[in-house]
Amino acid sequence: MTTPNELRLLPWSGPGDKPCYLSTDNPDGYMSRLADNIEAVQLGTASELLEEASEALDNQGTSLDDMRYLAKELTGALRDVYRVATSRGHLRATSDSGQSAC
């Protein structure tokens, strides 16, 4: 049985927006690769939204409705990026615990 810090937080939520975890010893397995790919898409989307936000803030003609829509999209992207960072932090802490520090 694995301990909670050995579980990988997946980049999507389950029913009720509850976190989903993966328990595996194979970082190259199907679910691990799927999670890696989804994380890459999420990070790419966040990067694109940052560009859009910069442009919208620089444009005096950006409507309030456009800014609200952008804020909603940025909120979702930030949630995804936070989940990726949390997951990777847990994975790193788990892998570092088995190694000695120099």
C-alpha positions in Angstrom: 0.0 0.0 0.0 1.3 3.5 -0.8 1.3 6.4 1.6 -0.5 9.6 0.6 2.7 11.4 -0.3 3.5 8.7 -2.8 0.3 9.4 -4.7 0.3 11.7 -7.8 -2.2 14.4 -7.8 -3.7 14.3 -11.3 -4.4 17.5 -13.3 -8.1 17.0 -13.3 -10.8 16.8 -10.7 -13.3 14.1 -9.9 -17.0 14.4 -9.0 -17.7 17.3 -6.7 -14.4 18.9 -7.8 -12.6 16.5 -5.5 -8.9 15.8 -6.3 -8.0 12.6 -8.2 -4.8 10.7 -7.4 -2.8 8.1 -9.2 -1.0 5.2 -7.4 1.6 3.6 -9.6 5.2 2.6 -9.6 5.5 3.2 -13.4 6.1 6.9 -14.3 5.9 5.8 -18.0 2.5 4.1 -17.7 -0.5 5.2 -19.7 -2.1 7.3 -16.9 1.2 9.0 -16.0 1.8 9.9 -19.6 -1.8 11.1 -20.0 -1.4 13.3 -16.9 1.9 14.7 -18.2 0.3 15.5 -21.5 -2.7 17.2 -19.9 -0.3 19.2 -17.6 1.6 20.4 -20.7 -1.6 21.5 -22.4 -2.7 23.3 -19.2 0.6 25.1 -18.9 0.5 26.1 -22.5 -3.0 27.5 -22.2 -1.9 29.5 -19.1 0.9 31.0 -21.1 -1.4 32.0 -24.0 -3.8 33.6 -21.6 -1.0 35.6 -20.0 -0.3 37.0 -23.4 -3.9 37.8 -24.0 -4.2 39.5 -20.6 -1.2 41.7 -21.3 -2.6 42.8 -24.6 -6.1 43.4 -23.1 -4.6 45.5 -20.3 -2.6 47.5 -22.8 -5.6 48.1 -25.0 -7.8 51.0 -23.8 -10.6 49.7 -26.0 -11.0 46.3 -24.2 -14.6 46.0 -23.1 -15.7 45.2 -19.5 -17.3 42.0 -20.8 -14.1 40.9 -22.5 -12.2 41.6 -19.3 -14.6 39.6 -17.3 -14.4 36.7 -19.7 -10.6 36.9 -19.6 -10.6 37.0 -15.8 -12.8 33.9 -15.7 -10.4 32.1 -18.1 -7.3 33.2 -16.1 -8.9 31.9 -12.9 -9.4 28.5 -14.4 -5.8 28.5 -15.8 -4.4 29.6 -12.4 -6.4 26.7 -10.7 -4.9 24.3 -13.2 -1.3 25.6 -12.9 -1.6 25.5 -9.1 -2.7 21.9 -9.2 0.3 21.1 -11.5 2.7 22.9 -9.2 1.2 21.1 -6.2 1.5 17.7 -7.9 5.1 18.3 -9.0 6.0 19.5 -5.6 4.7 16.3 -4.0 6.4 14.2 -6.7 9.7 15.9 -6.1 9.4 15.6 -2.3 8.7 11.9 -2.7 11.7 11.3 -5.1 14.0 13.5 -3.0 13.2 11.5 0.2 14.9 8.4 -1.3 18.1 10.3 -2.2 20.8 11.6 0.1 21.6 15.3 0.0 25.1 16.5 -0.8 
